[in-house]
C-alpha cells in the first residue's frame, strides 16, 4: 500500500477498504463498518447535501456541516452527541470514556451548540454505540443546520461508502453533491435498515399524445358491451355498479403506427378493428402489438 496520504484513490472501493482494514483490527472491522453505516444513514437523513466521508492513513471522519461528528483511528474514537439526550451513565467522568467539548476546546463549539464529544477507545465505543446512537443522531441533526465545510466535498471518499455497502450487503447513499458516476454503484437490492429510497424528484417529460374520439369508444362499447374480450369479466358485475363502463378500448392496429389521422365511422368494419379489455391487460396487449 502507498505510504503517502495523497496516493489514496478515494473513488475506488478496494483501495479504501485496504486503508480501512489497516486502521481497524480484523476482529472489530465489521462492527466498525456497521456503526459507520448507521451514522451515514443519520447524516443523509438530516441533510443529503451536508455530509461527507473523509479517509486518510490515520483516521476516518464523517463530516456534517462544519463538524467531524464521528471519527476514529487506530484504537481511538470520538463521537459527537447531544448532551441532553445522553443516558445518565455517560454524564459523569467515568471509566466508560471522556465527555467534553468537541476537539477539546474550552467552551462550546459554535457549530455544534448543546453537544459534547465522547472520546474513548475504539473497542469501548463499539460497545457503547447502541446507547449513544440517539444522542449521536441528534448531534448530527444539529450539525446539519449549518453550512457545509468547503473541504468536505473535496475530500469525500465515495469509494469508502461503496466498500461499506458491498461488505455489509446493504445500499448506502452518496451525498447529494456526488456525481452520477460516484453514486452509480451496483448494490444488492435486498431491504435493510440502512437502505434509503429517494422519491419525488421533479422531472420534465415531453411525449406525443394520439388523440382519441370519445364517440368511437362509446359506439364500440355499444357493439361489444363493457365485458372484457380477454377474460370475459364485466367489472360492474364483479365489483359493483360504480365500475360500470370502466373499460378500455384498444385498436388492433396502434394509432401510433398510423402515418396520419384516421377517420372512422361507427360501422361493423370499425368494430372489427377494436377490442374491449380491462386495464389489467393494457401492458400485455401493448407488448404483444409492438412485436408484430
N, C-alpha and C positions, 0 to 999 in steps of 0.2 A: 504494500500500500504506500501511496505517496506520503512524504513526511510534511510537506508544506500545506498549510490550510487552503491556499488558493487553488490547489490541484484537485479538490473535491468537485466532481461534476454533480451538482445538486439536482440535475434533471433525471439522472439515471438511478432507478430503484436499487439495483445491485450494488452500485458504488456507495449509496447512502447506507444500505444495510451493512456493508462491510465496516464502515466507520462506527455505526451504532453498536455492532457486535464487539468492537474493541473497547467501547466506553462502558458497556454493561456486562457483568458476568453472565455466562450462559444460563445459569440456574434462575436468574432474575429477568432474563431478556423478554420472555413472553408477557410476564406481568407488567413490565415497564411499557411494552408496546400497547397493552390493553388500557392502561391508565392514560397514556398519551393520546390514544384514540378517543377516549371519553372526553378528555379536555378539548381536543379538536372539535368534537361534536358540540360541546358547550359554546366554544368560541364562534363557530359558524352560526349557531342558533342566535347568539347575541347580535351579531352583525357580520354577514358574509364577506364584507369588504374591509374589515378592520383587523384581520389577523394574518399571521404568517408563521412559518416554522423555520427556524434557523438551525443549521448544523455546522459544527466545525470539529476539529480533532480533540477539543477539550470539553465540549458540552453540547446539549440540545436545548433550545429555547423556544417556547411557544409565546409569541409576542401578540398582544392585543392592545390596540390603541397605541399609547406611548410606553407601555409597560411589558416587561417579561413576566408573565403571570405564572409560568411554570417552567422551571429549568433544572437540569440535573447533569451531573458528570460522573466521574469515577468515584462511587461511594459517597456522593453528597447530593442533596436535593433541596430546592426551595419552592414552596407552593404559596402563592398569594391567596389569602382568604378574607372574607368579610368578618370582621371581629364580632359583630352582634349575632352572627349565625353559627359561631363556633360552639361545640359542646363544652360544657364546664370543665371537663378534664384537661382541655388544652389551654385554658386561660391562665393557668399557673405555670411558672417556670419549673419544669419537671424533667425527669429522665426521658420523657417522650420526645423532647426536642426543644427548640428555642423559638419563642414568639417575639417578633419585634418589627419595627418599621421596615418597609421594603428597602433593600440594598444596605441596611444598617445605618441609614442616615438619621440624624436627630429630627424629631418631629414627624409629621405625616407627609407622605409623598403626594404632591398636589394633583397628580393624575390618577390617584387611587385613594380617594378620601374614605375614611372609615374602615380601611383594610390594613392587614398586617401580613408579614411573611413568616411562614412556618418553615424552619430550617432544621434539617436532621439528616441522618444517613439515608442513603437510597433504600436500603432494606427496611428501615423503620418507616419511611414514607409510604412504601408499598403496603405495609401492614396498617397504616393509619388512614390511607386514602379514602376508604369507604365512609369513614366518619367525617372526613373533611370535605367530601365531594360537594355537598350542598353549599357550604360556605365558600368553596373554591368557585363554583358556578356563579354564585352571587358576585364575587370579586371580578370575575370575567365580564359579567354584565355591566359593572361599573366602569371597568377599563374601556369597554366598547363605546361608551358615551363620548369619548374624546377622539380627536383626530388620530389617524394612523401615523406612526413614525415613518418618514420617507424611506429610511433604510430597510424597513420591513419588507417592502415589495422587492427591493434589490437582492435581499439575502434569502428570500423564501426558497425552500427546498421541496419542489413538487415531487421529486423522486423519493423523498423520505415518506411523504404521505402515501404514495403509491406502494412503497415497500411495506408499510404497516398494513395497508388494505390487503395486499397479497398474502402476507403471513397470517393475518387474522381471519382471512376469508370473509371480509365484510367490505361494504362500499363506504369510503370516506370521501368527504368533499374537498375540493380545492377552493382557495379564496376566490371571490367574485372577480378579482382583477387578473386572475391567472389566464393565460392564453388558452385557446381551444385545444391546442396540442398538449398543454400541461394537464388539462382536465380529462382528456380522452384516453384514460387508461382502461383496459378491459378488465373488469372485476366480476367476481361471482355475483349472480343475481338473487341469491337466497336472502330473505329478510334478516335483519339483525337489529339490535338496539342502537347500532351506530348509524344505520342507513338513514339518509335524509333524502326525501323526494321534493324536488323543486318544481312547482307548477304555477301557472298563472302569468307566464311571460307573454306580453302583448306582441303579436306578430301581424304584419300586414300581408294579406294574401289576395292576389288577383286571379280570378278564374273566368272562363267563358261559361255562360249560362244559356241553355237552349230552352226558349220559352215554350210552354205547353198551352193548348187551348182547353179550358176547363169544360167547354161544351162537349168536346170529343170524349173526355173522360166520362162525363155523365151518360152519353149515349152507349159507351162501352159497358158500363155497369147495368144499364137497362137491358142490354143484349145478353150479358153473361150472368147477371145478378152479382152481388158482392161476395160470392163464395170463391175461395181461393182455388185456382185451377191446378195448383200443385198438390196441396194436402187435403182439398175438399172441405175446408173448415170455414164456417160462417162465424166471424168473430162475435157478432151480436148474439148468436145462439149460445156461444160458449161463455162469453164474459159479460154480457148484459147489453141492453139497448143503447147505452151511451157510445158503444163502438160501432153502431150502425153506419155503414158506408166508409168506415176507416180501413180502406183497402188501397192498394197501389195498382196502377195500370202501366204495364210495360210494353213498349214497342218491341216486336220481334227483331226488327232492324233498328238499332240505336239511332236516335236523332242526330247524335254527334257524328255519325258516319255519312250524313247527307251533305251534299255539296251546297245546297241552297234550301230555302224554306220549302216546306211541303204543304200542299193544300189537301185536306182530307174531307170527305163527305160522309155523313152518317149512313153508310150503306153496308150490306153484308161483307163487301170486299174490305172495308176498313176494319170491321170487327175481326176479320180473319188475321189482321196484321198486329193485333194486340192481345194481351192476356192479363187476367186478373191474378194478383198474388199478394200475400201478406208481407209485411216488412221483414219477416224472418228470412225470406228468400231473396231479398234485394241484392245482397252481396254475391251469393252463388249465381244468380241469374246474370249479373253483370260480368262475373268472371268467365262464365261459360260463353257468353256472347263475344267477349273480347278475344277468345281463342278460335272463333270461327272465321 
